[in-house]
Amino acid sequence: MSHTDCLQRFLFDESPVRGALVSLDDTWRQVLSRHGYPAPVRQVLGEMMAAAALLGANLKFDGTLVLQMHGTGALRLAVVEYTHERTLRATAKWDGTPLSVSLPELLGSGGRFVLTLEPKVDKSQTWQGIVALEGESVGAMLENYMRQSEQLDTRLILTADGNRAGGMLLQRLPDGHGDADGWTRARTLADTLKAEELLTLAPLDILHRLYHEETVRVFEAERLAFACTCSRERVSEMLKMVGAQEAASILHEQGSVEIGCDFCNQRYVFDEDEVNEIFQMNVMDAAREPRH
């Protein structure tokens, strides 16, 4: 399989190490084609996309993994969603002209980084973890989180440019899985991997370059793709949250209610009859009633 838009998982037979490589080509360009992201924002979002695919590869449930950053600095919001169907989508918001500074500086003093697991069916089982802003990059922060919260030694190497995003994940398995020095050896070799190689070499070529002296079991590559989960029904639910009074105000000013998806730029337009149907009332009449 081509190294384009794929996830390649692997396992060391004689060392306590598992890993994955991801390459996002068309998937990443689909995201970039919808917004003109400044370079520092693009870098963060691309690294988050690669990280979501790599972390999602080991999940054993039907649902969505969400990586979400909120900031008070130049980077206001960055969101990546990865689904069990191997699809991704992403979006970001920013203020001004972000500079190429560390991630904590981009996010500002009030920054937050949240990891969410949302099951497809039982939303009550949704789980969230807070990723401490410890480290200068997406990879460093997630490494610290995995080590501190999951007691799982992890190495994440992430990169992105205007055409491709890529990454490599290594995780240490519990003791008893082969050569105890294998983890240190695998990590040391991984640290020789250059960003350019992640963006230009096929996963199998990277594995051979790094670990040709190791016994590595390579699994079948998995195809990844861009897909947005927005729909008219979901947007209708969002409109309900806005409330009838606000919907009526928008109808009065604009003649219809238009809501756009930040992920894919799809526009959803609702006329007065459709808004009335959503709220099961005449919202214009309701808006004219005195508020208490």
Residue pairs with C-beta under 8 A, 6 or more apart in sequence:
1 221
1 223
2 202
3 23
3 201
3 202
3 203
3 204
3 205
4 23
4 25
4 26
5 23
5 24
5 25
5 26
5 27
5 223
5 224
5 225
6 22
6 23
6 203
6 221
6 222
6 223
6 224
7 20
7 21
7 22
7 53
7 54
7 57
7 86
7 221
7 222
7 224
8 20
8 21
8 22
8 203
8 204
8 207
8 218
8 219
8 221
8 222
9 18
9 19
9 20
9 57
9 218
9 219
9 222
10 18
10 19
10 20
10 21
10 207
10 216
10 217
10 218
10 219
11 17
11 18
11 19
11 216
11 217
11 219
12 18
12 19
12 178
12 182
12 186
12 211
12 214
12 215
12 216
12 217
13 178
13 215
13 216
13 217
14 178
14 179
14 182
14 214
14 215
15 177
15 178
15 179
15 181
15 182
15 183
15 185
15 186
15 214
16 172
16 173
16 174
16 175
16 176
16 177
16 178
16 179
16 180
16 182
16 183
17 170
17 171
17 172
17 173
17 182
17 183
17 186
18 58
18 170
18 171
18 173
19 168
19 169
19 170
19 171
19 186
20 54
20 57
20 58
20 168
20 169
21 166
21 167
21 168
21 169
21 203
21 206
21 207
22 50
22 53
22 54
22 57
22 165
22 166
22 167
22 168
22 169
22 224
23 164
23 165
23 166
23 198
23 202
23 203
24 46
24 49
24 50
24 53
24 88
24 164
24 165
24 166
24 224
25 163
25 164
26 225
26 226
27 49
27 88
27 224
27 225
27 226
28 46
28 49
28 160
28 163
28 164
28 165
29 163
30 226
31 45
31 49
31 89
31 90
31 91
31 226
32 42
32 162
34 91
34 263
34 264
34 265
35 91
35 92
35 265
37 45
37 92
37 94
38 94
38 97
38 98
39 100
40 74
40 75
40 98
40 99
40 100
40 101
40 106
41 75
41 78
41 92
41 94
41 98
41 106
42 160
42 162
43 100
43 160
44 69
44 75
44 78
44 92
44 103
44 106
44 138
45 78
45 80
45 90
45 91
45 92
45 160
46 158
46 159
46 160
46 161
46 165
47 137
47 138
47 139
47 158
47 159
47 160
47 165
47 167
48 67
48 69
48 78
48 80
48 90
48 138
49 80
49 88
49 90
49 160
49 165
50 158
50 159
50 160
50 165
50 166
50 167
51 67
51 80
51 138
51 139
51 142
51 156
51 158
51 167
52 65
52 66
52 67
52 80
52 81
52 82
52 88
53 82
53 88
53 167
53 224
54 156
54 167
54 168
54 169
55 65
55 82
55 142
55 169
56 65
56 82
56 83
56 84
57 169
57 222
58 171
59 65
59 84
59 117
61 84
61 117
61 119
62 84
62 119
62 120
62 121
63 83
63 84
63 117
63 118
63 119
63 120
64 81
64 82
64 83
64 84
64 116
64 117
64 118
64 120
65 81
65 82
65 83
65 115
65 116
65 117
66 79
66 80
66 81
66 82
66 114
66 115
66 116
66 117
66 118
67 78
67 79
67 80
67 113
67 114
67 115
68 77
68 78
68 79
68 80
68 113
68 114
68 115
68 116
69 75
69 77
69 78
69 79
69 107
69 111
69 112
69 113
69 114
70 76
70 77
70 107
70 110
70 111
70 112
70 114
71 77
71 106
71 107
71 108
71 110
71 111
71 112
72 107
72 108
72 109
72 110
72 111
73 95
73 105
73 106
73 107
73 108
73 109
73 111
74 94
74 95
74 96
74 97
74 98
74 99
74 106
74 108
75 92
75 94
75 98
75 103
75 106
75 107
75 108
75 111
76 93
76 94
76 95
77 91
77 92
77 93
78 90
78 91
78 92
79 90
79 91
79 92
80 88
80 89
80 90
81 88
81 89
81 90
81 229
81 263
82 88
83 227
83 229
84 120
85 227
86 222
86 223
86 224
86 225
87 224
87 225
87 226
87 227
88 224
88 225
88 226
88 227
89 226
89 227
89 228
89 229
89 263
89 264
90 263
91 262
91 263
93 262
98 106
99 105
102 136
102 137
103 133
103 135
103 136
103 137
103 138
103 141
104 111
104 133
104 136
107 113
107 133
111 133
112 130
112 133
113 130
113 131
113 132
113 133
113 141
114 128
114 129
114 130
114 131
115 128
115 129
115 130
115 131
115 145
116 126
116 127
116 128
116 129
117 126
117 127
117 128
118 126
119 125
119 126
129 145
129 149
131 141
131 142
131 144
131 145
132 141
132 144
132 145
132 148
133 141
134 140
134 141
134 144
135 141
135 143
135 144
137 158
138 156
138 158
139 156
139 157
139 158
139 167
140 156
142 154
142 156
143 154
143 155
143 156
146 152
146 153
146 154
146 171
147 153
147 154
152 171
152 172
153 171
153 172
153 183
154 169
154 170
154 171
154 172
155 168
155 169
155 170
155 171
155 187
155 190
155 191
156 167
156 168
156 169
157 167
157 168
157 190
157 191
157 193
157 198
158 165
158 166
158 167
159 165
159 166
159 167
159 195
159 198
159 199
160 166
161 199
163 199
164 199
166 198
166 199
167 198
168 190
168 193
168 198
168 206
170 186
170 187
170 190
172 183
182 214
185 214
186 211
186 214
189 210
189 211
190 210
192 210
193 206
193 210
197 206
197 209
198 206
201 209
203 221
204 218
207 216
207 218
228 261
228 263
228 264
228 266
230 261
230 263
230 264
230 266
232 268
235 259
235 261
235 268
236 270
236 278
238 259
239 247
239 257
239 259
239 270
239 275
239 278
240 278
240 279
244 279
244 281
244 283
244 286
244 287
245 283
245 286
245 287
245 291
247 257
247 275
247 278
247 279
247 283
248 275
248 283
248 284
248 286
248 287
249 287
250 257
251 257
251 272
251 275
251 283
251 284
252 284
252 287
255 271
255 272
256 269
256 270
256 271
256 272
257 269
257 270
257 275
258 267
258 268
258 269
258 270
259 267
259 268
259 270
260 266
260 267
260 268
261 267
261 268
270 278
272 283
272 284
275 283
276 282
276 283
279 286
